[in-house]
């Protein structure tokens, strides 16, 4: 009986450690910033930035982000910085009455709170998800329109 308990405890310990690859304590900061182009039809979106305290193990790759109803891939800036760019539906109409197709990032069926995100990563080919909380919003970028011509 004693051996069975030890085996069960070791299985539980090893299975739990796999899902905590990018643990909350390894995240230096998780921020997002909305933006809107300064010209009609220029688009809008959200830039999500993730900064880690230490590098991910070589067998772990950060793949996707689920945030505010969108699912987008991560771009690796360097070993500690990752960015995901979400394109939203706003500011895509070129002129009044323009009903052409708008382009936005793919939607996700996973719902999160406003300050939560889900990181999707792979370890040795297996996919894992981890929810992070306390994502900080930075002030939105409102890009100006073209410079006035004098």
N, C-alpha and C positions, 0 to 999 in steps of 0.2 A: 504494500500500500504506500509505503514511504517513497519508493521509487516512482510510482505512478504520479504522485503529487509533484515530485521534482521534475519529471519529464513534462508534465502539463505546464508548470511554471516556466520552464525554459522555452517551451513553444510559445506561450503567451508573450514572454519578454522579447523574443526575436521577431515575432510578427508585429508587435507594436513599434519596434524600432524602425521598421521599413517605412512606415507612414510618416515618420517624423524627420525625414531627410532635411527638409528646409524648415526646421522648427522656428517658431515665432521668435525665439531668442537669438537666431542667426540673422534675423532681418534688422538691418540698421534703420531703414526707413522705407515706407510704402506710401507714395504720394500720387495724386492725380491732379490734372489741370485741364479744364475745358478751354476750348478756343473757338473763335468764329472769325472767318475771313472778313476782310473789310470791304469786299465787293459782292454784289448780288451774284449768287450762284457759285461762290468760291468755296462753299462747304463749311463744315464745322466738325468738331470731334473732341476726343478726350485723349490726352497723353498720360499713360500710367508708368510711373518709374518705381523700380524696385532696387534697393541697394542692400547688399549682403555684408555681413561683418567678415566672413571668411569664404573662401572658394568652395564651390560644390565639389563633391567627390567626382573622380573621372568617370564613374559609371552612372552618374546622374545628369540628366539634361532637363532643363526647364523648357517646357514646350508651349503651353497656352495659358491664357488668363481668361477667367470668367468674371465679368464686372459689369454691373448695371444692365444686365440682360444681354450682353454681347459676349462672344467668344472669339478671341483673336490670338495670333501667335506672338511669342516674345521675340524681340531682337536683342541679341547679346551685344552690349556696348564694349565691355571688357569682362574680366573674371568676376567682378563684384557688382556690376551695373547691368540691369536689364530694362528694356522699354517695350511697352505694347501700345500701339496706336489704333484707337478706335475711331472710325468715321461714323458720324451720326447723320440723321436725316435732315436736320435743320440747314437752312441757307443753301439749298440746292436749286431753287427755282431761278432760272436765268432771266425771265421776264414775266409780267402778268399773264396768266393764262397758260403758262408753260406746264404741260402735264407729262413731260418726258420722264422716263424712268430715273429715279434717284438711286444713287449708289451708297450703300452703307455697309458696315461690317456685319458679318453673320450673327444672327440672333442665337441665344442659348436658351434651352428649356430650364436651366438651373436658375433659380431666383436667389438673390442675396439682398442683404440690407444695404443701405447707401454707403456705409463705411466698412463693408466687408468685400472681400474678393476671394476667389478660389484659384489657386495655382495648380496647374496640371503639369506633372513632370513624369519622366520615365526613369526607372532604375533597372538596369540589366534587361531592358526591353519590356518590362511590365509597367503599366500606367498606374499612377497614384494621384490622388487629389489631396490638397490641404487648404483648409479655410484659414484666411488671415483676417484679423480684425483691426480696428483703429487705423484704417487707411485715411490719411490726412489730405484734405482738399486745399490746394493752393489757389490764389486768386486767378480768375479766368483771364485769358489773353484775348483782348479785343483788337485784332489787327486793324490798323487804319486803312482807309481807302488810298487811292493813288494821291501823290502830292499835288497840291493845286498848281496850276500853270499860270504864271503871272507875266 
